[in-house]
Amino acid sequence: MTEIPELQEILHTLDLADVNYGVSDGHTWFGHGKTKTVTSPINGQKIAEVVQGDAQDVDTVIRAAQDAFYEWRTWPAPKRGEIVRQFANELRSAKETLGKLVTIEMGKLLQEGWGEVQEMIDICDMAVGQSRMLYGCQTHSERPQHRMYEQWHPLGVVAVISAFNFPVAVWAWNAVLALVCGDAVLWKPANSVPLTAIACTKILQKVLAANHAPPAIATLLTGRGSDIGDLITADKRVPLVSYTGSTRLGKHIAEVVGARLGRTILELGGNNGIIVTQNADLKLAAQNILFGAIGTCGQRCTTTRRVIIQDVIYDDFKKLLLSCYDKVTIGSPLDETKLMGPMISTDAVEVMLRALDTIAQQGGTFAVRGARLEGDGYPGGCYVKPTVAEVAPDLPIVQEETFAPILYLIKYSGGLEQGIEYHNMVPQGLSSAIFTNDLLEAEQFLSALGSDCGIANVNLGTSGAEIGLAFGGEKETGGGRESGSDAWKSYMRRQTNTINYSGATVLAQGIKFD
């Protein structure tokens, strides 16, 4: 097995060791749970070990976070923003090394690893500005000499339960906004990628210490969801849980948190579709679809999974798209000549292979049938050949999100209405796109009669999103919103205020009480 280059140097630079504690209450690092060996999907090599948390650690960390919140909420919001600004600068210094660790631990391409750290920097920069713009509003009262307005206050302890495919960026989307809003943040990372979480937490805690900020506003709990996840979501001291992951588990979390009348931000399954009309730039469409389908080895919530193609261009576009697939290079994501790296685990590969059998059983056919790749250049058992399948739009498996590089081609005839019907018939509703140079088609797709997703694009793919506007989806995607626009409001509590300076009792609606 070829060893991962510079691994020990990367770990040392990020203050990681061969054995690491995976729990932090802001003051110390510890862990009373099982020790996990973290391996890389690149080649199966051991990276390091992590001593995880257990039930007693959950209570310790939440108590520390709650105590820190009581102090942190008194800091002026621009001062909280200054902490985030300094964190962004530390991330800039660590970008190359931290991006490499993201690639080593998760398996995404090196460019994607660096891009993920850049996304953290970008959201920090946005949050710094937001710290001076936590606006309320004012309106006129119906009562004389009364003033009405609303304001936003810090909420409390925010738990961020993040997924393996974006091991650091999704946490940052939530954490830095929550921090400028005056909240304390408890991070429960995916069990397969704890090292990047430990590294990021240590970077942030270094900034907190330099500024004499309460250290427990940035806490960490690594471990299995079955061991600690339910304890976090059920705890009344955590008013908001932000969860990114499967729809199945998202529904469970919504029930647990909802039962105690807590809040959730849910970023769940995506089954993202692209419509390609006869008026499209086919080359542009093919390029975007390829990246959307195989980027992160098909393991993004915004991965392109369905392409709905107008019948008159179907054969030509299929030929063009397959020619793009022929050029896909697969191998180590540390090799910048490769376009697709490994899946996260051998279990994930097995899920993909079972899905291929199901596609065939349900009547789908393969333009390109994927398979596990073995032999020289594919160590560890996590590399696969991507799949392109031709299917009917109502095939049962097409209604599901298979977290793998499987792309479905669907033909539609007639007008755009049928293409939109096929696009909207799945239960998920995250990201969507249309490729067309016809203004009327584009406008119809973006209208209330068009895409039913939280994200709808024209002439660019479903995968990848900037931080300036809110990110999230509808239907079984959960309805949550993170990142830009007014997503910051989710991390605060709204308060309506009325001030009477008249010196008299004046009731609303003209009620007399003399």
Disulfide bonds with the S-S distance in Angstrom:
none
